[in-house]
């Protein structure tokens, strides 16, 4: 029973497995058929989509090809247009070149014709020159036979006559031309100088060699002198001045040729008097402090001078030297005041002449800068000043104007001549400077001696305080033309041998008198 049951179970299981297998095969086939249909449908849809995309891509490619074709056609048209323009230009140039070639050919033919003509004329001239030379030789032989002179002797005699006549004619013409030029130049120069003098309103300042210091009482004189004179000796040694204490009530006189030392002494003495403590150590301390204060004041004075003139950009060391000019004198004339005056005159005359006014003022202000240190450095103050200007970066024109204002070198620019004229004008005006009597008399004697050193001069008189010299000549030995040359020679010799402010007028007088008697 158990075996049957077991077999029955096995049979059932086999039947069930077989049924399951058959069912599984049917289901598998169905799924396979469904999958095949799905894949066919997907492939068909993909094929359709690919064809659509292919058509779209073809259309896009055709559009791109059409667009590129249009662009290439447009570029070709532009290139064709450029080529046509260039072709037209080339044709125009070719036509012009052909015209020029035709003209050049015509010109060449003309030049060849002219060359032939010139050759013919040259040949004719050569023939004519030979004929003339033959004629001249014949005439020279005839002239030698008639005059009895050789050719060289005749030339020498002819040249001598021509030279004699030419000298007088040249002197006469030179006199007329120079007289006319001098008249015009003198008139213009007088106008400019008169304008400059009228527009400049400077004071006439004369420097003194002494200064006075007021005292609060007479007792202060004894304190200034000190025990056995030690205070006054210390003050004089520290400042380099002479203190004069006399019977003048409540006054001490400070005497020195250097205005700078005189100013230091005056300021130190006033400081000591107000402080009340007067002894040698205190004197030395006060003098040092005053020198430092005065150094600051010098810079301020220089800055004020540059501001007054309207000149800027000057080196600070030069500004300080300008301030030192306040305490320098020349022929008792304050050098700073003189420099300011020269700067103003230069500016006025430069404006009249159409020159650079600022540059003229700058040159005028700095022209005597060498006098600030000429007691420390050897050489003429003009050369020293030029070296200082060069050292501190001034322009070549300014340096030349400074160096040439006293003829240490010849002036080569209008600015140098302008500074020279303004300097002479400032120094020559009445009251500006003082001269010793001996120098004045010697200058007059030198003027007369120079004039009488020329042949034909009878007498010479220096007049107008040495501003003019009148020369009387012998009318028998000096003619009118020689008078003119004599005047020029005297003027040149005065310029070479003398130094003077302004100008000196030379007047040569030739007088011929005929005296008769009626009986």
C-alpha angles and dihedrals in degrees: 000000000000091000092051091048090049092049091046090055091049092050091049090049092049092048090048092048091048091048089048091049092051090047091048092051092051092048091046092051091049092050090046091051090048091049092048092050090047092049091048090050092048092047091049092049090047090050091051092047091047091051090050091049090046091053090047092049091048090052091048090047091050090050091049091047089050092048093048090047091054091048092050090047089051092049091048090051091051091047089048090049091049091048091051091050092048090046090052091048091049090050090051091049091047090052091049092048090050090051091048090047090052091048092047090050090050090047090050090053090049092049091049089051091048091048090053090048092048091049089052092048091046090053090049091049092050089052090047091048091053090050091048092048090051090048092047092050090050091048092048090053090049092047092049090050092049099042099033090226130118122236093257092049091049091049092050092050092046093049091048091053092045092048092051093049093043093053093056092042092048092048091050093048092044090051092051094045095045092045090053093045092046091050092052094040093045091050093049093043091050090050092051094045092046090050091049093048094046094048095046111080101184123155123243102243122184118191120225127209096226137059131193129224119201117226126210091225143352091256089069090070091066092049090050091051092046130189108334088348095292095136096051091045091050091049093047091048093048096047104028095232136116117245113208114200110180138143093297103124116250093344136113119194120218111203126190138130090225110077089199094058090042091054093048091050093047094049092045093049093049090049091050093048093051091045094047096211106111119173134122097265092047090047092055091047093050093046091054092049091048091051090053092048091047089052089059091045091052090057091048091049090050092049091049091050092052090047092050092050093042096237118140139178096048117152112260092238090055089049089055091049089052088055090052089058087072087072097044126087135195119195085346089303117126107246096212091051089047092050092050089049092049090048091052093046091048091051093049094048092043089055090051091050096044095246130137103289097195093050091048091051091048092052091046093050093049099038094099097034089117090068089070090070105017089108088060101038126053120236140054113319091235092059091043090050092049090052091051092049091050091048093054097046105261118159123266092250092055092046092050093047091052093047095045101045092095096035093257081137126011112267111248103176136059089240092057092050090047093054090046091052094046091048091051091046092051093048096043101051114109114274095010097107139015125219130194116254092238092056091046094051092044091053091053091049091049090052093052093044092053092051096047091049090076122089115254096027113130102179139353129200126192109211140164092052090302095311093112137030123197117205123198114203133196106257092205095062102028122060128196096269093047089050089062092048090047091054091051092048093050091049092051093048091050090052091050099045106032138059116209140148119254117352139309120224116222116203118184114195123197113185127178119192129191114201123192137164128224113210 
